[in-house]
Amino acid sequence: MYWFLLLVLLILLLFVLRPSLKRRINLNAQPGAADPLREAEVYLAYGRTEQAISLLEEALREHPQRTDIAEKLRSLKSR
């Protein structure tokens, strides 16, 4: 009988905490912020390599920890 009450309490607690977790996640998200790698791929698909390089350079200045951007930039400059 006690395990049932514990289970009900746990479920209720999860429903109470769930909205606050969603708000916390949404606060960290930047709506409208596009991934620079995807944008660069669009430029590359249309043969606009220089614009892709420029976009990735700017993105790397803003996010120097993004090694994926640095690798893509290196590969484009080595073409």
C-alpha positions in Angstrom: 0.0 0.0 0.0 2.8 2.4 0.8 4.5 1.8 -2.5 1.3 2.9 -4.3 1.2 6.1 -2.4 4.9 6.7 -3.1 4.3 6.1 -6.8 1.3 8.5 -6.9 3.4 11.1 -5.1 6.3 10.7 -7.5 4.0 11.1 -10.5 2.4 14.2 -9.1 5.8 15.6 -8.3 7.0 15.0 -11.9 3.9 16.8 -13.3 4.6 19.8 -11.0 8.3 19.9 -11.9 7.9 19.3 -15.6 6.7 22.8 -16.6 9.5 24.5 -14.7 12.0 22.3 -16.6 10.5 23.3 -19.9 10.7 27.0 -19.1 14.3 26.6 -18.1 15.1 24.9 -21.4 13.2 27.4 -23.4 15.0 30.3 -21.7 18.3 29.0 -22.9 17.2 28.5 -26.5 17.6 31.4 -28.9 14.5 31.4 -31.2 15.4 32.3 -34.7 19.1 31.4 -34.3 20.1 29.4 -37.3 22.9 26.9 -37.3 25.8 28.5 -39.3 26.9 25.1 -40.7 23.5 24.6 -42.3 23.4 28.2 -43.6 26.9 27.6 -45.1 25.7 24.4 -46.8 23.0 26.4 -48.5 25.5 28.9 -49.8 27.7 26.0 -51.0 24.8 24.3 -52.8 24.4 27.5 -54.9 28.1 27.8 -55.5 28.7 30.7 -53.2 31.8 29.5 -51.5 33.1 33.0 -50.5 29.8 33.8 -48.7 29.9 30.5 -46.9 33.5 31.2 -45.8 32.6 34.6 -44.6 29.6 33.3 -42.7 31.7 30.6 -41.0 34.4 33.1 -40.1 31.9 35.3 -38.4 30.3 32.3 -36.6 33.7 31.2 -35.4 34.4 34.6 -33.9 31.1 34.5 -32.0 31.5 30.8 -31.0 35.3 29.9 -30.8 34.5 26.7 -29.0 32.7 25.2 -32.0 35.3 22.9 -33.5 32.8 21.7 -36.2 32.7 25.3 -37.6 36.5 25.5 -37.6 36.9 22.2 -39.3 34.4 23.1 -42.1 36.1 26.5 -42.5 39.5 24.7 -42.9 38.1 22.3 -45.4 36.6 25.2 -47.5 39.8 27.2 -47.4 41.9 24.2 -48.5 39.8 23.8 -51.7 
